[in-house]
């Protein structure tokens, strides 16, 4: 699930070799941050896509990039029986105090704030075992998302040796993709 830009092409590009290299079949689902739909409507749409993939493949893992990470956590919390693992890359998972940036349209910020709020509430309901199925990847420094907001107590939190938001996402999805694959395949349902 991509971030606020809903950039499906970039996400497909970054995961294009995963099937051959790791036997992981990526499907990119957009959350629809760019649409005028409510958060609830967007969540219903992506949840239906998740159910369709689950029927086709069985238990699946989801990966959220940047803003997509909070939506991924909420999807997991609502569909624990269908989701094997959750990977969050450079995602804001707590602290709804989002600073308005000039390049964020207001409609996206409202949905994003709601996504973070719901994510925080859902994380607080997870058991330690359930949190252990979550991998967060955060850089040393991020110019867009504060690093302190990228981890979850009780989850598998990994620091990657990178700086800057987009570069860190790129490196996590390519250079560190082996760590992601290993986490997904470890203790599958």
BALOBA-1460 file (C-alpha; in Angstrom, 3 decimals):
// residues 189
<rec num="1" residu="x" x="0.000" y="0.000" z="0.000"/>
<rec num="2" residu="x" x="1.751" y="3.194" z="-1.159"/>
<rec num="3" residu="x" x="1.833" y="6.485" z="0.710"/>
<rec num="4" residu="x" x="-0.004" y="9.754" z="0.151"/>
<rec num="5" residu="x" x="1.024" y="9.944" z="-3.494"/>
<rec num="6" residu="x" x="-0.738" y="6.616" z="-4.244"/>
<rec num="7" residu="x" x="2.233" y="5.876" z="-6.498"/>
<rec num="8" residu="x" x="1.436" y="2.387" z="-7.728"/>
<rec num="9" residu="x" x="4.038" y="2.470" z="-10.527"/>
<rec num="10" residu="x" x="6.916" y="3.212" z="-8.134"/>
<rec num="11" residu="x" x="5.828" y="0.452" z="-5.751"/>
<rec num="12" residu="x" x="5.502" y="-2.064" z="-8.592"/>
<rec num="13" residu="x" x="8.955" y="-1.041" z="-9.816"/>
<rec num="14" residu="x" x="10.493" y="-1.603" z="-6.380"/>
<rec num="15" residu="x" x="8.910" y="-5.054" z="-5.989"/>
<rec num="16" residu="x" x="9.236" y="-6.252" z="-9.595"/>
<rec num="17" residu="x" x="11.911" y="-8.878" z="-8.796"/>
<rec num="18" residu="x" x="10.387" y="-10.253" z="-5.590"/>
<rec num="19" residu="x" x="8.469" y="-13.105" z="-7.216"/>
<rec num="20" residu="x" x="11.532" y="-14.540" z="-8.957"/>
<rec num="21" residu="x" x="13.967" y="-13.765" z="-6.132"/>
<rec num="22" residu="x" x="11.861" y="-14.655" z="-3.058"/>
<rec num="23" residu="x" x="8.784" y="-16.465" z="-4.393"/>
<rec num="24" residu="x" x="6.653" y="-13.590" z="-3.114"/>
<rec num="25" residu="x" x="3.928" y="-12.348" z="-5.470"/>
<rec num="26" residu="x" x="3.408" y="-8.603" z="-4.904"/>
<rec num="27" residu="x" x="0.018" y="-6.980" z="-5.530"/>
<rec num="28" residu="x" x="-0.071" y="-3.218" z="-5.132"/>
<rec num="29" residu="x" x="-3.270" y="-1.892" z="-3.598"/>
<rec num="30" residu="x" x="-3.810" y="1.833" z="-3.515"/>
<rec num="31" residu="x" x="-5.523" y="3.276" z="-0.468"/>
<rec num="32" residu="x" x="-6.944" y="6.131" z="-2.512"/>
<rec num="33" residu="x" x="-5.493" y="9.069" z="-0.608"/>
<rec num="34" residu="x" x="-6.079" y="11.159" z="-3.761"/>
<rec num="35" residu="x" x="-9.846" y="10.552" z="-3.852"/>
<rec num="36" residu="x" x="-12.609" y="12.502" z="-2.146"/>
<rec num="37" residu="x" x="-13.993" y="9.352" z="-0.487"/>
<rec num="38" residu="x" x="-14.136" y="9.170" z="3.289"/>
<rec num="39" residu="x" x="-11.519" y="7.172" z="5.176"/>
<rec num="40" residu="x" x="-14.177" y="4.549" z="5.970"/>
<rec num="41" residu="x" x="-15.129" y="4.149" z="2.302"/>
<rec num="42" residu="x" x="-11.463" y="3.822" z="1.269"/>
<rec num="43" residu="x" x="-10.902" y="1.267" z="4.016"/>
<rec num="44" residu="x" x="-13.914" y="-0.798" z="2.864"/>
<rec num="45" residu="x" x="-12.641" y="-0.830" z="-0.734"/>
<rec num="46" residu="x" x="-9.135" y="-1.947" z="0.165"/>
<rec num="47" residu="x" x="-10.483" y="-4.473" z="2.678"/>
<rec num="48" residu="x" x="-12.557" y="-6.039" z="-0.109"/>
<rec num="49" residu="x" x="-9.451" y="-6.243" z="-2.317"/>
<rec num="50" residu="x" x="-7.619" y="-7.895" z="0.580"/>
<rec num="51" residu="x" x="-10.400" y="-10.492" z="0.958"/>
<rec num="52" residu="x" x="-10.214" y="-11.251" z="-2.761"/>
<rec num="53" residu="x" x="-6.441" y="-11.819" z="-2.542"/>
<rec num="54" residu="x" x="-6.951" y="-13.943" z="0.566"/>
<rec num="55" residu="x" x="-9.417" y="-16.216" z="-1.260"/>
<rec num="56" residu="x" x="-6.924" y="-16.593" z="-4.093"/>
<rec num="57" residu="x" x="-3.709" y="-17.092" z="-2.085"/>
<rec num="58" residu="x" x="-4.669" y="-17.908" z="1.504"/>
<rec num="59" residu="x" x="-2.996" y="-15.986" z="4.311"/>
<rec num="60" residu="x" x="-1.172" y="-12.986" z="2.894"/>
<rec num="61" residu="x" x="1.273" y="-10.395" z="4.161"/>
<rec num="62" residu="x" x="0.805" y="-6.675" z="3.671"/>
<rec num="63" residu="x" x="3.398" y="-3.967" z="3.287"/>
<rec num="64" residu="x" x="2.643" y="-0.300" z="3.851"/>
<rec num="65" residu="x" x="4.922" y="2.467" z="2.668"/>
<rec num="66" residu="x" x="4.917" y="5.846" z="4.428"/>
<rec num="67" residu="x" x="1.231" y="6.816" z="4.952"/>
<rec num="68" residu="x" x="0.235" y="3.343" z="3.747"/>
<rec num="69" residu="x" x="1.810" y="1.859" z="6.889"/>
<rec num="70" residu="x" x="-0.913" y="3.112" z="9.243"/>
<rec num="71" residu="x" x="-3.609" y="1.786" z="6.893"/>
<rec num="72" residu="x" x="-1.783" y="-1.573" z="6.779"/>
<rec num="73" residu="x" x="-1.787" y="-1.845" z="10.562"/>
<rec num="74" residu="x" x="-5.521" y="-1.128" z="10.678"/>
<rec num="75" residu="x" x="-6.188" y="-3.706" z="7.948"/>
<rec num="76" residu="x" x="-4.253" y="-6.255" z="9.988"/>
<rec num="77" residu="x" x="-6.177" y="-5.456" z="13.154"/>
<rec num="78" residu="x" x="-9.504" y="-5.953" z="11.372"/>
<rec num="79" residu="x" x="-8.393" y="-9.086" z="9.457"/>
<rec num="80" residu="x" x="-5.927" y="-10.978" z="11.672"/>
<rec num="81" residu="x" x="-7.139" y="-14.347" z="10.416"/>
<rec num="82" residu="x" x="-6.333" y="-13.411" z="6.808"/>
<rec num="83" residu="x" x="-2.976" y="-11.679" z="7.285"/>
<rec num="84" residu="x" x="0.289" y="-13.467" z="8.005"/>
<rec num="85" residu="x" x="2.638" y="-10.502" z="8.546"/>
<rec num="86" residu="x" x="2.681" y="-6.707" z="8.291"/>
<rec num="87" residu="x" x="5.660" y="-4.672" z="7.131"/>
<rec num="88" residu="x" x="5.741" y="-0.914" z="7.669"/>
<rec num="89" residu="x" x="8.376" y="1.079" z="5.820"/>
<rec num="90" residu="x" x="9.064" y="4.660" z="6.923"/>
<rec num="91" residu="x" x="5.474" y="4.987" z="8.111"/>
<rec num="92" residu="x" x="3.998" y="7.294" z="10.680"/>
<rec num="93" residu="x" x="2.265" y="4.942" z="13.101"/>
<rec num="94" residu="x" x="1.579" y="7.238" z="16.013"/>
<rec num="95" residu="x" x="1.320" y="10.919" z="16.975"/>
<rec num="96" residu="x" x="-1.502" y="12.483" z="15.003"/>
<rec num="97" residu="x" x="0.120" y="15.912" z="15.304"/>
<rec num="98" residu="x" x="0.804" y="16.046" z="11.554"/>
<rec num="99" residu="x" x="2.306" y="19.264" z="10.306"/>
<rec num="100" residu="x" x="0.546" y="20.669" z="7.237"/>
<rec num="101" residu="x" x="3.038" y="20.820" z="4.391"/>
<rec num="102" residu="x" x="2.447" y="22.896" z="1.292"/>
<rec num="103" residu="x" x="2.574" y="19.842" z="-0.962"/>
<rec num="104" residu="x" x="-0.107" y="17.915" z="0.984"/>
<rec num="105" residu="x" x="-3.627" y="18.774" z="-0.181"/>
<rec num="106" residu="x" x="-5.866" y="19.288" z="2.853"/>
<rec num="107" residu="x" x="-8.187" y="16.381" z="1.933"/>
<rec num="108" residu="x" x="-5.260" y="13.970" z="2.143"/>
<rec num="109" residu="x" x="-4.043" y="15.321" z="5.478"/>
<rec num="110" residu="x" x="-7.477" y="14.845" z="7.059"/>
<rec num="111" residu="x" x="-7.656" y="11.204" z="5.975"/>
<rec num="112" residu="x" x="-4.043" y="10.669" z="6.938"/>
<rec num="113" residu="x" x="-4.631" y="12.064" z="10.447"/>
<rec num="114" residu="x" x="-7.664" y="9.800" z="10.784"/>
<rec num="115" residu="x" x="-5.597" y="6.821" z="9.608"/>
<rec num="116" residu="x" x="-2.941" y="7.503" z="12.248"/>
<rec num="117" residu="x" x="-5.565" y="7.931" z="14.989"/>
<rec num="118" residu="x" x="-7.254" y="4.632" z="14.088"/>
<rec num="119" residu="x" x="-3.868" y="2.917" z="13.806"/>
<rec num="120" residu="x" x="-2.886" y="4.075" z="17.316"/>
<rec num="121" residu="x" x="-6.176" y="2.812" z="18.756"/>
<rec num="122" residu="x" x="-5.774" y="-0.536" z="16.999"/>
<rec num="123" residu="x" x="-2.152" y="-1.033" z="18.093"/>
<rec num="124" residu="x" x="-3.197" y="-0.582" z="21.717"/>
<rec num="125" residu="x" x="-5.584" y="-3.546" z="21.325"/>
<rec num="126" residu="x" x="-2.926" y="-5.935" z="19.957"/>
<rec num="127" residu="x" x="-1.388" y="-8.666" z="22.100"/>
<rec num="128" residu="x" x="2.391" y="-9.075" z="22.275"/>
<rec num="129" residu="x" x="2.136" y="-12.105" z="19.972"/>
<rec num="130" residu="x" x="0.147" y="-10.101" z="17.417"/>
<rec num="131" residu="x" x="2.645" y="-7.227" z="17.583"/>
<rec num="132" residu="x" x="5.401" y="-9.768" z="16.880"/>
<rec num="133" residu="x" x="3.903" y="-10.217" z="13.394"/>
<rec num="134" residu="x" x="4.699" y="-6.593" z="12.570"/>
<rec num="135" residu="x" x="8.039" y="-5.457" z="11.136"/>
<rec num="136" residu="x" x="8.787" y="-1.729" z="11.100"/>
<rec num="137" residu="x" x="11.709" y="-0.364" z="9.128"/>
<rec num="138" residu="x" x="12.936" y="3.127" z="9.879"/>
<rec num="139" residu="x" x="15.981" y="5.108" z="8.754"/>
<rec num="140" residu="x" x="18.492" y="6.964" z="10.866"/>
<rec num="141" residu="x" x="16.948" y="10.263" z="9.758"/>
<rec num="142" residu="x" x="13.819" y="11.067" z="7.745"/>
<rec num="143" residu="x" x="13.034" y="14.534" z="6.420"/>
<rec num="144" residu="x" x="9.274" y="13.885" z="6.053"/>
<rec num="145" residu="x" x="8.191" y="11.501" z="8.828"/>
<rec num="146" residu="x" x="9.715" y="11.826" z="12.305"/>
<rec num="147" residu="x" x="11.642" y="8.607" z="13.026"/>
<rec num="148" residu="x" x="10.241" y="8.486" z="16.586"/>
<rec num="149" residu="x" x="6.763" y="7.881" z="15.106"/>
<rec num="150" residu="x" x="7.791" y="4.857" z="12.992"/>
<rec num="151" residu="x" x="8.057" y="2.099" z="15.606"/>
<rec num="152" residu="x" x="5.658" y="0.050" z="17.715"/>
<rec num="153" residu="x" x="6.569" y="-1.270" z="21.157"/>
<rec num="154" residu="x" x="6.572" y="-5.065" z="20.969"/>
<rec num="155" residu="x" x="6.918" y="-5.213" z="17.173"/>
<rec num="156" residu="x" x="10.085" y="-6.187" z="15.321"/>
<rec num="157" residu="x" x="11.594" y="-2.730" z="14.827"/>
<rec num="158" residu="x" x="14.563" y="-2.560" z="12.434"/>
<rec num="159" residu="x" x="16.766" y="0.437" z="11.814"/>
<rec num="160" residu="x" x="18.099" y="0.712" z="8.272"/>
<rec num="161" residu="x" x="21.242" y="2.617" z="7.451"/>
<rec num="162" residu="x" x="19.687" y="5.324" z="5.335"/>
<rec num="163" residu="x" x="18.629" y="8.955" z="5.480"/>
<rec num="164" residu="x" x="15.927" y="10.942" z="3.697"/>
<rec num="165" residu="x" x="12.382" y="9.646" z="3.152"/>
<rec num="166" residu="x" x="12.358" y="8.548" z="-0.496"/>
<rec num="167" residu="x" x="15.900" y="7.161" z="-0.457"/>
<rec num="168" residu="x" x="15.110" y="5.168" z="2.688"/>
<rec num="169" residu="x" x="11.975" y="3.691" z="1.099"/>
<rec num="170" residu="x" x="13.948" y="2.748" z="-2.013"/>
<rec num="171" residu="x" x="16.708" y="1.085" z="0.013"/>
<rec num="172" residu="x" x="14.255" y="-0.760" z="2.277"/>
<rec num="173" residu="x" x="12.426" y="-2.201" z="-0.752"/>
<rec num="174" residu="x" x="15.606" y="-3.157" z="-2.638"/>
<rec num="175" residu="x" x="18.780" y="-3.492" z="-0.557"/>
<rec num="176" residu="x" x="16.862" y="-4.656" z="2.533"/>
<rec num="177" residu="x" x="14.224" y="-6.677" z="0.628"/>
<rec num="178" residu="x" x="15.888" y="-9.932" z="1.762"/>
<rec num="179" residu="x" x="15.122" y="-9.001" z="5.380"/>
<rec num="180" residu="x" x="11.507" y="-8.358" z="4.431"/>
<rec num="181" residu="x" x="11.233" y="-11.710" z="2.615"/>
<rec num="182" residu="x" x="12.818" y="-13.556" z="5.531"/>
<rec num="183" residu="x" x="10.372" y="-11.935" z="7.968"/>
<rec num="184" residu="x" x="7.390" y="-12.821" z="5.763"/>
<rec num="185" residu="x" x="8.453" y="-16.450" z="5.397"/>
<rec num="186" residu="x" x="9.397" y="-16.911" z="9.052"/>
<rec num="187" residu="x" x="6.601" y="-18.786" z="10.866"/>
<rec num="188" residu="x" x="3.936" y="-18.538" z="8.199"/>
<rec num="189" residu="x" x="0.341" y="-19.342" z="9.118"/>
